[in-house]
Amino acid sequence: MSMMLRARNILLAAVVVIAFAGIASACPLCKDSIASTDSAGSPGISDAFNTSIYVMLGSFLGVLGLVAGIIIKGIRGG
């Protein structure tokens, strides 16, 4: 019985995520500015958005790796 409840919850969560994915795709200002890049006359704005996202993601992963490394080193006793 517990397995059926778990499978139903996973299926329900997947349906909710898929249903709301279109709504949460981007904030209105970002979505409008990237979509109208050619008509606005600023061709580099979408590249700037992408670069800033990559920098933020890279810094997050770097900090996460540093913390994980410190924890692993502490567990091993080195």
mmCIF file of the N, C-alpha and C atoms, coordinates in Angstrom:
data_MODEL
# 
_entry.id   MODEL 
# 
loop_
_atom_site.group_PDB 
_atom_site.id 
_atom_site.type_symbol 
_atom_site.label_atom_id 
_atom_site.label_alt_id 
_atom_site.label_comp_id 
_atom_site.label_asym_id 
_atom_site.label_entity_id 
_atom_site.label_seq_id 
_atom_site.pdbx_PDB_ins_code 
_atom_site.Cartn_x 
_atom_site.Cartn_y 
_atom_site.Cartn_z 
_atom_site.occupancy 
_atom_site.B_iso_or_equiv 
_atom_site.pdbx_formal_charge 
_atom_site.auth_seq_id 
_atom_site.auth_comp_id 
_atom_site.auth_asym_id 
_atom_site.auth_atom_id 
_atom_site.pdbx_PDB_model_num 
ATOM 1   N N  . MET A 1 1  ? 0.820  -1.196 0.000   1.00 0.00 ? 1  MET A N  1 
ATOM 2   C CA . MET A 1 1  ? 0.000  0.000  0.000   1.00 0.00 ? 1  MET A CA 1 
ATOM 3   C C  . MET A 1 1  ? 0.866  1.264  0.000   1.00 0.00 ? 1  MET A C  1 
ATOM 4   N N  . SER A 1 2  ? 1.959  1.221  0.731   1.00 0.00 ? 2  SER A N  1 
ATOM 5   C CA . SER A 1 2  ? 2.845  2.370  0.819   1.00 0.00 ? 2  SER A CA 1 
ATOM 6   C C  . SER A 1 2  ? 3.500  2.671  -0.531  1.00 0.00 ? 2  SER A C  1 
ATOM 7   N N  . MET A 1 3  ? 3.804  1.613  -1.286  1.00 0.00 ? 3  MET A N  1 
ATOM 8   C CA . MET A 1 3  ? 4.422  1.799  -2.596  1.00 0.00 ? 3  MET A CA 1 
ATOM 9   C C  . MET A 1 3  ? 3.455  2.477  -3.564  1.00 0.00 ? 3  MET A C  1 
ATOM 10  N N  . MET A 1 4  ? 2.183  2.128  -3.486  1.00 0.00 ? 4  MET A N  1 
ATOM 11  C CA . MET A 1 4  ? 1.181  2.753  -4.350  1.00 0.00 ? 4  MET A CA 1 
ATOM 12  C C  . MET A 1 4  ? 1.018  4.227  -4.003  1.00 0.00 ? 4  MET A C  1 
ATOM 13  N N  . LEU A 1 5  ? 1.067  4.559  -2.719  1.00 0.00 ? 5  LEU A N  1 
ATOM 14  C CA . LEU A 1 5  ? 0.948  5.940  -2.287  1.00 0.00 ? 5  LEU A CA 1 
ATOM 15  C C  . LEU A 1 5  ? 2.145  6.748  -2.751  1.00 0.00 ? 5  LEU A C  1 
ATOM 16  N N  . ARG A 1 6  ? 3.327  6.164  -2.670  1.00 0.00 ? 6  ARG A N  1 
ATOM 17  C CA . ARG A 1 6  ? 4.539  6.842  -3.126  1.00 0.00 ? 6  ARG A CA 1 
ATOM 18  C C  . ARG A 1 6  ? 4.506  7.081  -4.630  1.00 0.00 ? 6  ARG A C  1 
ATOM 19  N N  . ALA A 1 7  ? 4.098  6.079  -5.394  1.00 0.00 ? 7  ALA A N  1 
ATOM 20  C CA . ALA A 1 7  ? 4.008  6.225  -6.842  1.00 0.00 ? 7  ALA A CA 1 
ATOM 21  C C  . ALA A 1 7  ? 2.969  7.283  -7.214  1.00 0.00 ? 7  ALA A C  1 
ATOM 22  N N  . ARG A 1 8  ? 1.858  7.320  -6.507  1.00 0.00 ? 8  ARG A N  1 
ATOM 23  C CA . ARG A 1 8  ? 0.824  8.315  -6.793  1.00 0.00 ? 8  ARG A CA 1 
ATOM 24  C C  . ARG A 1 8  ? 1.332  9.717  -6.483  1.00 0.00 ? 8  ARG A C  1 
ATOM 25  N N  . ASN A 1 9  ? 2.071  9.882  -5.398  1.00 0.00 ? 9  ASN A N  1 
ATOM 26  C CA . ASN A 1 9  ? 2.611  11.195 -5.053  1.00 0.00 ? 9  ASN A CA 1 
ATOM 27  C C  . ASN A 1 9  ? 3.641  11.664 -6.071  1.00 0.00 ? 9  ASN A C  1 
ATOM 28  N N  . ILE A 1 10 ? 4.484  10.757 -6.545  1.00 0.00 ? 10 ILE A N  1 
ATOM 29  C CA . ILE A 1 10 ? 5.476  11.110 -7.557  1.00 0.00 ? 10 ILE A CA 1 
ATOM 30  C C  . ILE A 1 10 ? 4.785  11.508 -8.855  1.00 0.00 ? 10 ILE A C  1 
ATOM 31  N N  . LEU A 1 11 ? 3.767  10.760 -9.249  1.00 0.00 ? 11 LEU A N  1 
ATOM 32  C CA . LEU A 1 11 ? 3.019  11.093 -10.455 1.00 0.00 ? 11 LEU A CA 1 
ATOM 33  C C  . LEU A 1 11 ? 2.313  12.435 -10.314 1.00 0.00 ? 11 LEU A C  1 
ATOM 34  N N  . LEU A 1 12 ? 1.722  12.695 -9.169  1.00 0.00 ? 12 LEU A N  1 
ATOM 35  C CA . LEU A 1 12 ? 1.048  13.970 -8.930  1.00 0.00 ? 12 LEU A CA 1 
ATOM 36  C C  . LEU A 1 12 ? 2.042  15.127 -8.973  1.00 0.00 ? 12 LEU A C  1 
ATOM 37  N N  . ALA A 1 13 ? 3.208  14.950 -8.393  1.00 0.00 ? 13 ALA A N  1 
ATOM 38  C CA . ALA A 1 13 ? 4.229  15.995 -8.418  1.00 0.00 ? 13 ALA A CA 1 
ATOM 39  C C  . ALA A 1 13 ? 4.701  16.263 -9.843  1.00 0.00 ? 13 ALA A C  1 
ATOM 40  N N  . ALA A 1 14 ? 4.876  15.221 -10.637 1.00 0.00 ? 14 ALA A N  1 
ATOM 41  C CA . ALA A 1 14 ? 5.301  15.400 -12.029 1.00 0.00 ? 14 ALA A CA 1 
ATOM 42  C C  . ALA A 1 14 ? 4.247  16.149 -12.831 1.00 0.00 ? 14 ALA A C  1 
ATOM 43  N N  . VAL A 1 15 ? 2.982  15.831 -12.611 1.00 0.00 ? 15 VAL A N  1 
ATOM 44  C CA . VAL A 1 15 ? 1.900  16.522 -13.330 1.00 0.00 ? 15 VAL A CA 1 
ATOM 45  C C  . VAL A 1 15 ? 1.863  17.994 -12.942 1.00 0.00 ? 15 VAL A C  1 
ATOM 46  N N  . VAL A 1 16 ? 2.039  18.303 -11.663 1.00 0.00 ? 16 VAL A N  1 
ATOM 47  C CA . VAL A 1 16 ? 2.017  19.696 -11.217 1.00 0.00 ? 16 VAL A CA 1 
ATOM 48  C C  . VAL A 1 16 ? 3.193  20.469 -11.808 1.00 0.00 ? 16 VAL A C  1 
ATOM 49  N N  . VAL A 1 17 ? 4.377  19.869 -11.832 1.00 0.00 ? 17 VAL A N  1 
ATOM 50  C CA . VAL A 1 17 ? 5.552  20.535 -12.399 1.00 0.00 ? 17 VAL A CA 1 
ATOM 51  C C  . VAL A 1 17 ? 5.357  20.806 -13.882 1.00 0.00 ? 17 VAL A C  1 
ATOM 52  N N  . ILE A 1 18 ? 4.851  19.846 -14.604 1.00 0.00 ? 18 ILE A N  1 
ATOM 53  C CA . ILE A 1 18 ? 4.621  20.019 -16.042 1.00 0.00 ? 18 ILE A CA 1 
ATOM 54  C C  . ILE A 1 18 ? 3.540  21.062 -16.292 1.00 0.00 ? 18 ILE A C  1 
ATOM 55  N N  . ALA A 1 19 ? 2.509  21.084 -15.452 1.00 0.00 ? 19 ALA A N  1 
ATOM 56  C CA . ALA A 1 19 ? 1.409  22.027 -15.646 1.00 0.00 ? 19 ALA A CA 1 
ATOM 57  C C  . ALA A 1 19 ? 1.855  23.470 -15.435 1.00 0.00 ? 19 ALA A C  1 
ATOM 58  N N  . PHE A 1 20 ? 2.746  23.701 -14.473 1.00 0.00 ? 20 PHE A N  1 
ATOM 59  C CA . PHE A 1 20 ? 3.155  25.065 -14.164 1.00 0.00 ? 20 PHE A CA 1 
ATOM 60  C C  . PHE A 1 20 ? 4.481  25.467 -14.809 1.00 0.00 ? 20 PHE A C  1 
ATOM 61  N N  . ALA A 1 21 ? 5.059  24.643 -15.630 1.00 0.00 ? 21 ALA A N  1 
ATOM 62  C CA . ALA A 1 21 ? 6.353  24.964 -16.246 1.00 0.00 ? 21 ALA A CA 1 
ATOM 63  C C  . ALA A 1 21 ? 6.259  26.152 -17.181 1.00 0.00 ? 21 ALA A C  1 
ATOM 64  N N  . GLY A 1 22 ? 5.176  26.270 -17.926 1.00 0.00 ? 22 GLY A N  1 
ATOM 65  C CA . GLY A 1 22 ? 5.009  27.396 -18.842 1.00 0.00 ? 22 GLY A CA 1 
ATOM 66  C C  . GLY A 1 22 ? 4.829  28.718 -18.126 1.00 0.00 ? 22 GLY A C  1 
ATOM 67  N N  . ILE A 1 23 ? 4.199  28.697 -16.987 1.00 0.00 ? 23 ILE A N  1 
ATOM 68  C CA . ILE A 1 23 ? 3.951  29.922 -16.222 1.00 0.00 ? 23 ILE A CA 1 
ATOM 69  C C  . ILE A 1 23 ? 5.251  30.432 -15.613 1.00 0.00 ? 23 ILE A C  1 
ATOM 70  N N  . ALA A 1 24 ? 6.083  29.543 -15.115 1.00 0.00 ? 24 ALA A N  1 
ATOM 71  C CA . ALA A 1 24 ? 7.295  29.933 -14.402 1.00 0.00 ? 24 ALA A CA 1 
ATOM 72  C C  . ALA A 1 24 ? 8.528  29.946 -15.289 1.00 0.00 ? 24 ALA A C  1 
ATOM 73  N N  . SER A 1 25 ? 8.372  30.102 -16.584 1.00 0.00 ? 25 SER A N  1 
ATOM 74  C CA . SER A 1 25 ? 9.528  30.021 -17.477 1.00 0.00 ? 25 SER A CA 1 
ATOM 75  C C  . SER A 1 25 ? 10.477 31.206 -17.329 1.00 0.00 ? 25 SER A C  1 
ATOM 76  N N  . ALA A 1 26 ? 9.958  32.408 -17.108 1.00 0.00 ? 26 ALA A N  1 
ATOM 77  C CA . ALA A 1 26 ? 10.820 33.573 -16.924 1.00 0.00 ? 26 ALA A CA 1 
ATOM 78  C C  . ALA A 1 26 ? 9.996  34.716 -16.366 1.00 0.00 ? 26 ALA A C  1 
ATOM 79  N N  . CYS A 1 27 ? 10.680 35.671 -15.777 1.00 0.00 ? 27 CYS A N  1 
ATOM 80  C CA . CYS A 1 27 ? 9.959  36.854 -15.314 1.00 0.00 ? 27 CYS A CA 1 
ATOM 81  C C  . CYS A 1 27 ? 9.517  37.647 -16.539 1.00 0.00 ? 27 CYS A C  1 
ATOM 82  N N  . PRO A 1 28 ? 8.463  38.423 -16.436 1.00 0.00 ? 28 PRO A N  1 
ATOM 83  C CA . PRO A 1 28 ? 7.938  39.127 -17.613 1.00 0.00 ? 28 PRO A CA 1 
ATOM 84  C C  . PRO A 1 28 ? 8.935  40.073 -18.263 1.00 0.00 ? 28 PRO A C  1 
ATOM 85  N N  . LEU A 1 29 ? 9.733  40.785 -17.484 1.00 0.00 ? 29 LEU A N  1 
ATOM 86  C CA . LEU A 1 29 ? 10.669 41.731 -18.076 1.00 0.00 ? 29 LEU A CA 1 
ATOM 87  C C  . LEU A 1 29 ? 11.776 41.021 -18.844 1.00 0.00 ? 29 LEU A C  1 
ATOM 88  N N  . CYS A 1 30 ? 12.303 39.932 -18.278 1.00 0.00 ? 30 CYS A N  1 
ATOM 89  C CA . CYS A 1 30 ? 13.370 39.195 -18.958 1.00 0.00 ? 30 CYS A CA 1 
ATOM 90  C C  . CYS A 1 30 ? 12.849 38.563 -20.239 1.00 0.00 ? 30 CYS A C  1 
ATOM 91  N N  . LYS A 1 31 ? 11.673 37.944 -20.148 1.00 0.00 ? 31 LYS A N  1 
ATOM 92  C CA . LYS A 1 31 ? 11.117 37.264 -21.311 1.00 0.00 ? 31 LYS A CA 1 
ATOM 93  C C  . LYS A 1 31 ? 10.819 38.257 -22.433 1.00 0.00 ? 31 LYS A C  1 
ATOM 94  N N  . ASP A 1 32 ? 10.269 39.419 -22.094 1.00 0.00 ? 32 ASP A N  1 
ATOM 95  C CA . ASP A 1 32 ? 9.957  40.422 -23.107 1.00 0.00 ? 32 ASP A CA 1 
ATOM 96  C C  . ASP A 1 32 ? 11.213 41.034 -23.705 1.00 0.00 ? 32 ASP A C  1 
ATOM 97  N N  . SER A 1 33 ? 12.211 41.277 -22.889 1.00 0.00 ? 33 SER A N  1 
ATOM 98  C CA . SER A 1 33 ? 13.412 41.918 -23.412 1.00 0.00 ? 33 SER A CA 1 
ATOM 99  C C  . SER A 1 33 ? 14.206 40.975 -24.304 1.00 0.00 ? 33 SER A C  1 
ATOM 100 N N  . ILE A 1 34 ? 14.238 39.703 -23.981 1.00 0.00 ? 34 ILE A N  1 
ATOM 101 C CA . ILE A 1 34 ? 14.957 38.757 -24.834 1.00 0.00 ? 34 ILE A CA 1 
ATOM 102 C C  . ILE A 1 34 ? 14.189 38.508 -26.121 1.00 0.00 ? 34 ILE A C  1 
ATOM 103 N N  . ALA A 1 35 ? 12.874 38.443 -26.037 1.00 0.00 ? 35 ALA A N  1 
ATOM 104 C CA . ALA A 1 35 ? 12.072 38.191 -27.235 1.00 0.00 ? 35 ALA A CA 1 
ATOM 105 C C  . ALA A 1 35 ? 12.130 39.348 -28.211 1.00 0.00 ? 35 ALA A C  1 
ATOM 106 N N  . SER A 1 36 ? 12.269 40.575 -27.714 1.00 0.00 ? 36 SER A N  1 
ATOM 107 C CA . SER A 1 36 ? 12.269 41.737 -28.599 1.00 0.00 ? 36 SER A CA 1 
ATOM 108 C C  . SER A 1 36 ? 13.668 42.306 -28.784 1.00 0.00 ? 36 SER A C  1 
ATOM 109 N N  . THR A 1 37 ? 14.675 41.473 -28.753 1.00 0.00 ? 37 THR A N  1 
ATOM 110 C CA . THR A 1 37 ? 16.057 41.942 -28.868 1.00 0.00 ? 37 THR A CA 1 
ATOM 111 C C  . THR A 1 37 ? 16.318 42.608 -30.215 1.00 0.00 ? 37 THR A C  1 
ATOM 112 N N  . ASP A 1 38 ? 15.828 42.019 -31.305 1.00 0.00 ? 38 ASP A N  1 
ATOM 113 C CA . ASP A 1 38 ? 16.097 42.567 -32.624 1.00 0.00 ? 38 ASP A CA 1 
ATOM 114 C C  . ASP A 1 38 ? 15.422 43.917 -32.823 1.00 0.00 ? 38 ASP A C  1 
ATOM 115 N N  . SER A 1 39 ? 14.205 44.067 -32.332 1.00 0.00 ? 39 SER A N  1 
ATOM 116 C CA . SER A 1 39 ? 13.485 45.315 -32.550 1.00 0.00 ? 39 SER A CA 1 
ATOM 117 C C  . SER A 1 39 ? 13.916 46.410 -31.586 1.00 0.00 ? 39 SER A C  1 
ATOM 118 N N  . ALA A 1 40 ? 14.493 46.059 -30.457 1.00 0.00 ? 40 ALA A N  1 
ATOM 119 C CA . ALA A 1 40 ? 14.886 47.063 -29.467 1.00 0.00 ? 40 ALA A CA 1 
ATOM 120 C C  . ALA A 1 40 ? 16.195 47.749 -29.838 1.00 0.00 ? 40 ALA A C  1 
ATOM 121 N N  . GLY A 1 41 ? 16.985 47.145 -30.689 1.00 0.00 ? 41 GLY A N  1 
ATOM 122 C CA . GLY A 1 41 ? 18.232 47.754 -31.106 1.00 0.00 ? 41 GLY A CA 1 
ATOM 123 C C  . GLY A 1 41 ? 19.408 47.453 -30.191 1.00 0.00 ? 41 GLY A C  1 
ATOM 124 N N  . SER A 1 42 ? 19.247 46.537 -29.256 1.00 0.00 ? 42 SER A N  1 
ATOM 125 C CA . SER A 1 42 ? 20.348 46.158 -28.382 1.00 0.00 ? 42 SER A CA 1 
ATOM 126 C C  . SER A 1 42 ? 20.620 44.669 -28.547 1.00 0.00 ? 42 SER A C  1 
ATOM 127 N N  . PRO A 1 43 ? 21.486 44.302 -29.477 1.00 0.00 ? 43 PRO A N  1 
ATOM 128 C CA . PRO A 1 43 ? 21.685 42.889 -29.796 1.00 0.00 ? 43 PRO A CA 1 
ATOM 129 C C  . PRO A 1 43 ? 22.397 42.089 -28.724 1.00 0.00 ? 43 PRO A C  1 
ATOM 130 N N  . GLY A 1 44 ? 23.054 42.722 -27.758 1.00 0.00 ? 44 GLY A N  1 
ATOM 131 C CA . GLY A 1 44 ? 23.840 41.973 -26.794 1.00 0.00 ? 44 GLY A CA 1 
ATOM 132 C C  . GLY A 1 44 ? 23.132 41.646 -25.498 1.00 0.00 ? 44 GLY A C  1 
ATOM 133 N N  . ILE A 1 45 ? 21.872 42.016 -25.362 1.00 0.00 ? 45 ILE A N  1 
ATOM 134 C CA . ILE A 1 45 ? 21.209 41.827 -24.071 1.00 0.00 ? 45 ILE A CA 1 
ATOM 135 C C  . ILE A 1 45 ? 20.970 40.351 -23.771 1.00 0.00 ? 45 ILE A C  1 
ATOM 136 N N  . SER A 1 46 ? 20.622 39.562 -24.762 1.00 0.00 ? 46 SER A N  1 
ATOM 137 C CA . SER A 1 46 ? 20.408 38.133 -24.493 1.00 0.00 ? 46 SER A CA 1 
ATOM 138 C C  . SER A 1 46 ? 21.721 37.448 -24.148 1.00 0.00 ? 46 SER A C  1 
ATOM 139 N N  . ASP A 1 47 ? 22.797 37.852 -24.784 1.00 0.00 ? 47 ASP A N  1 
ATOM 140 C CA . ASP A 1 47 ? 24.113 37.295 -24.444 1.00 0.00 ? 47 ASP A CA 1 
ATOM 141 C C  . ASP A 1 47 ? 24.524 37.690 -23.022 1.00 0.00 ? 47 ASP A C  1 
ATOM 142 N N  . ALA A 1 48 ? 24.179 38.911 -22.626 1.00 0.00 ? 48 ALA A N  1 
ATOM 143 C CA . ALA A 1 48 ? 24.507 39.362 -21.271 1.00 0.00 ? 48 ALA A CA 1 
ATOM 144 C C  . ALA A 1 48 ? 23.715 38.578 -20.232 1.00 0.00 ? 48 ALA A C  1 
ATOM 145 N N  . PHE A 1 49 ? 22.435 38.322 -20.510 1.00 0.00 ? 49 PHE A N  1 
ATOM 146 C CA . PHE A 1 49 ? 21.635 37.512 -19.596 1.00 0.00 ? 49 PHE A CA 1 
ATOM 147 C C  . PHE A 1 49 ? 22.227 36.113 -19.466 1.00 0.00 ? 49 PHE A C  1 
ATOM 148 N N  . ASN A 1 50 ? 22.582 35.503 -20.587 1.00 0.00 ? 50 ASN A N  1 
ATOM 149 C CA . ASN A 1 50 ? 23.144 34.154 -20.555 1.00 0.00 ? 50 ASN A CA 1 
ATOM 150 C C  . ASN A 1 50 ? 24.466 34.120 -19.793 1.00 0.00 ? 50 ASN A C  1 
ATOM 151 N N  . THR A 1 51 ? 25.322 35.101 -20.027 1.00 0.00 ? 51 THR A N  1 
ATOM 152 C CA . THR A 1 51 ? 26.611 35.143 -19.347 1.00 0.00 ? 51 THR A CA 1 
ATOM 153 C C  . THR A 1 51 ? 26.436 35.301 -17.843 1.00 0.00 ? 51 THR A C  1 
ATOM 154 N N  . SER A 1 52 ? 25.514 36.171 -17.438 1.00 0.00 ? 52 SER A N  1 
ATOM 155 C CA . SER A 1 52 ? 25.316 36.365 -15.999 1.00 0.00 ? 52 SER A CA 1 
ATOM 156 C C  . SER A 1 52 ? 24.767 35.106 -15.342 1.00 0.00 ? 52 SER A C  1 
ATOM 157 N N  . ILE A 1 53 ? 23.916 34.385 -16.033 1.00 0.00 ? 53 ILE A N  1 
ATOM 158 C CA . ILE A 1 53 ? 23.385 33.132 -15.488 1.00 0.00 ? 53 ILE A CA 1 
ATOM 159 C C  . ILE A 1 53 ? 24.503 32.105 -15.348 1.00 0.00 ? 53 ILE A C  1 
ATOM 160 N N  . TYR A 1 54 ? 25.365 32.010 -16.357 1.00 0.00 ? 54 TYR A N  1 
ATOM 161 C CA . TYR A 1 54 ? 26.470 31.056 -16.283 1.00 0.00 ? 54 TYR A CA 1 
ATOM 162 C C  . TYR A 1 54 ? 27.442 31.411 -15.166 1.00 0.00 ? 54 TYR A C  1 
ATOM 163 N N  . VAL A 1 55 ? 27.709 32.692 -14.948 1.00 0.00 ? 55 VAL A N  1 
ATOM 164 C CA . VAL A 1 55 ? 28.615 33.108 -13.878 1.00 0.00 ? 55 VAL A CA 1 
ATOM 165 C C  . VAL A 1 55 ? 28.012 32.765 -12.515 1.00 0.00 ? 55 VAL A C  1 
ATOM 166 N N  . MET A 1 56 ? 26.715 33.045 -12.340 1.00 0.00 ? 56 MET A N  1 
ATOM 167 C CA . MET A 1 56 ? 26.076 32.719 -11.065 1.00 0.00 ? 56 MET A CA 1 
ATOM 168 C C  . MET A 1 56 ? 26.055 31.211 -10.827 1.00 0.00 ? 56 MET A C  1 
ATOM 169 N N  . LEU A 1 57 ? 25.775 30.438 -11.856 1.00 0.00 ? 57 LEU A N  1 
ATOM 170 C CA . LEU A 1 57 ? 25.755 28.983 -11.714 1.00 0.00 ? 57 LEU A CA 1 
ATOM 171 C C  . LEU A 1 57 ? 27.149 28.445 -11.415 1.00 0.00 ? 57 LEU A C  1 
ATOM 172 N N  . GLY A 1 58 ? 28.140 28.978 -12.087 1.00 0.00 ? 58 GLY A N  1 
ATOM 173 C CA . GLY A 1 58 ? 29.517 28.544 -11.844 1.00 0.00 ? 58 GLY A CA 1 
ATOM 174 C C  . GLY A 1 58 ? 29.987 28.866 -10.444 1.00 0.00 ? 58 GLY A C  1 
ATOM 175 N N  . SER A 1 59 ? 29.654 30.049 -9.950  1.00 0.00 ? 59 SER A N  1 
ATOM 176 C CA . SER A 1 59 ? 30.069 30.394 -8.593  1.00 0.00 ? 59 SER A CA 1 
ATOM 177 C C  . SER A 1 59 ? 29.351 29.538 -7.557  1.00 0.00 ? 59 SER A C  1 
ATOM 178 N N  . PHE A 1 60 ? 28.076 29.236 -7.791  1.00 0.00 ? 60 PHE A N  1 
ATOM 179 C CA . PHE A 1 60 ? 27.342 28.356 -6.878  1.00 0.00 ? 60 PHE A CA 1 
ATOM 180 C C  . PHE A 1 60 ? 27.964 26.965 -6.844  1.00 0.00 ? 60 PHE A C  1 
ATOM 181 N N  . LEU A 1 61 ? 28.267 26.426 -8.012  1.00 0.00 ? 61 LEU A N  1 
ATOM 182 C CA . LEU A 1 61 ? 28.867 25.093 -8.055  1.00 0.00 ? 61 LEU A CA 1 
ATOM 183 C C  . LEU A 1 61 ? 30.271 25.089 -7.460  1.00 0.00 ? 61 LEU A C  1 
ATOM 184 N N  . GLY A 1 62 ? 30.997 26.184 -7.625  1.00 0.00 ? 62 GLY A N  1 
ATOM 185 C CA . GLY A 1 62 ? 32.318 26.278 -7.021  1.00 0.00 ? 62 GLY A CA 1 
ATOM 186 C C  . GLY A 1 62 ? 32.260 26.262 -5.500  1.00 0.00 ? 62 GLY A C  1 
ATOM 187 N N  . VAL A 1 63 ? 31.345 27.038 -4.939  1.00 0.00 ? 63 VAL A N  1 
ATOM 188 C CA . VAL A 1 63 ? 31.177 27.057 -3.478  1.00 0.00 ? 63 VAL A CA 1 
ATOM 189 C C  . VAL A 1 63 ? 30.697 25.708 -2.984  1.00 0.00 ? 63 VAL A C  1 
ATOM 190 N N  . LEU A 1 64 ? 29.769 25.093 -3.713  1.00 0.00 ? 64 LEU A N  1 
ATOM 191 C CA . LEU A 1 64 ? 29.273 23.780 -3.331  1.00 0.00 ? 64 LEU A CA 1 
ATOM 192 C C  . LEU A 1 64 ? 30.390 22.746 -3.344  1.00 0.00 ? 64 LEU A C  1 
ATOM 193 N N  . GLY A 1 65 ? 31.247 22.785 -4.347  1.00 0.00 ? 65 GLY A N  1 
ATOM 194 C CA . GLY A 1 65 ? 32.384 21.869 -4.413  1.00 0.00 ? 65 GLY A CA 1 
ATOM 195 C C  . GLY A 1 65 ? 33.386 22.107 -3.301  1.00 0.00 ? 65 GLY A C  1 
ATOM 196 N N  . LEU A 1 66 ? 33.611 23.377 -2.963  1.00 0.00 ? 66 LEU A N  1 
ATOM 197 C CA . LEU A 1 66 ? 34.533 23.705 -1.878  1.00 0.00 ? 66 LEU A CA 1 
ATOM 198 C C  . LEU A 1 66 ? 34.018 23.171 -0.549  1.00 0.00 ? 66 LEU A C  1 
ATOM 199 N N  . VAL A 1 67 ? 32.737 23.385 -0.281  1.00 0.00 ? 67 VAL A N  1 
ATOM 200 C CA . VAL A 1 67 ? 32.144 22.890 0.969   1.00 0.00 ? 67 VAL A CA 1 
ATOM 201 C C  . VAL A 1 67 ? 32.183 21.362 1.014   1.00 0.00 ? 67 VAL A C  1 
ATOM 202 N N  . ALA A 1 68 ? 31.851 20.720 -0.106  1.00 0.00 ? 68 ALA A N  1 
ATOM 203 C CA . ALA A 1 68 ? 31.886 19.259 -0.151  1.00 0.00 ? 68 ALA A CA 1 
ATOM 204 C C  . ALA A 1 68 ? 33.307 18.750 0.062   1.00 0.00 ? 68 ALA A C  1 
ATOM 205 N N  . GLY A 1 69 ? 34.293 19.425 -0.516  1.00 0.00 ? 69 GLY A N  1 
ATOM 206 C CA . GLY A 1 69 ? 35.684 19.028 -0.327  1.00 0.00 ? 69 GLY A CA 1 
ATOM 207 C C  . GLY A 1 69 ? 36.132 19.150 1.115   1.00 0.00 ? 69 GLY A C  1 
ATOM 208 N N  . ILE A 1 70 ? 35.716 20.228 1.771   1.00 0.00 ? 70 ILE A N  1 
ATOM 209 C CA . ILE A 1 70 ? 36.082 20.405 3.173   1.00 0.00 ? 70 ILE A CA 1 
ATOM 210 C C  . ILE A 1 70 ? 35.434 19.344 4.039   1.00 0.00 ? 70 ILE A C  1 
ATOM 211 N N  . ILE A 1 71 ? 34.177 19.030 3.758   1.00 0.00 ? 71 ILE A N  1 
ATOM 212 C CA . ILE A 1 71 ? 33.484 17.996 4.531   1.00 0.00 ? 71 ILE A CA 1 
ATOM 213 C C  . ILE A 1 71 ? 34.128 16.633 4.324   1.00 0.00 ? 71 ILE A C  1 
ATOM 214 N N  . ILE A 1 72 ? 34.452 16.296 3.083   1.00 0.00 ? 72 ILE A N  1 
ATOM 215 C CA . ILE A 1 72 ? 35.095 15.003 2.803   1.00 0.00 ? 72 ILE A CA 1 
ATOM 216 C C  . ILE A 1 72 ? 36.468 14.928 3.462   1.00 0.00 ? 72 ILE A C  1 
ATOM 217 N N  . LYS A 1 73 ? 37.219 16.015 3.385   1.00 0.00 ? 73 LYS A N  1 
ATOM 218 C CA . LYS A 1 73 ? 38.539 16.033 4.031   1.00 0.00 ? 73 LYS A CA 1 
ATOM 219 C C  . LYS A 1 73 ? 38.413 15.881 5.531   1.00 0.00 ? 73 LYS A C  1 
ATOM 220 N N  . GLY A 1 74 ? 37.382 16.494 6.120   1.00 0.00 ? 74 GLY A N  1 
ATOM 221 C CA . GLY A 1 74 ? 37.174 16.368 7.556   1.00 0.00 ? 74 GLY A CA 1 
ATOM 222 C C  . GLY A 1 74 ? 36.762 14.964 7.971   1.00 0.00 ? 74 GLY A C  1 
ATOM 223 N N  . ILE A 1 75 ? 35.971 14.310 7.135   1.00 0.00 ? 75 ILE A N  1 
ATOM 224 C CA . ILE A 1 75 ? 35.538 12.945 7.449   1.00 0.00 ? 75 ILE A CA 1 
ATOM 225 C C  . ILE A 1 75 ? 36.720 11.982 7.348   1.00 0.00 ? 75 ILE A C  1 
ATOM 226 N N  . ARG A 1 76 ? 37.549 12.154 6.340   1.00 0.00 ? 76 ARG A N  1 
ATOM 227 C CA . ARG A 1 76 ? 38.698 11.248 6.145   1.00 0.00 ? 76 ARG A CA 1 
ATOM 228 C C  . ARG A 1 76 ? 39.788 11.494 7.169   1.00 0.00 ? 76 ARG A C  1 
ATOM 229 N N  . GLY A 1 77 ? 39.762 12.665 7.809   1.00 0.00 ? 77 GLY A N  1 
ATOM 230 C CA . GLY A 1 77 ? 40.756 12.947 8.847   1.00 0.00 ? 77 GLY A CA 1 
ATOM 231 C C  . GLY A 1 77 ? 42.068 13.435 8.315   1.00 0.00 ? 77 GLY A C  1 
ATOM 232 N N  . GLY A 1 78 ? 42.044 14.007 7.104   1.00 0.00 ? 78 GLY A N  1 
ATOM 233 C CA . GLY A 1 78 ? 43.303 14.425 6.505   1.00 0.00 ? 78 GLY A CA 1 
ATOM 234 C C  . GLY A 1 78 ? 43.522 15.834 6.702   1.00 0.00 ? 78 GLY A C  1 
# 
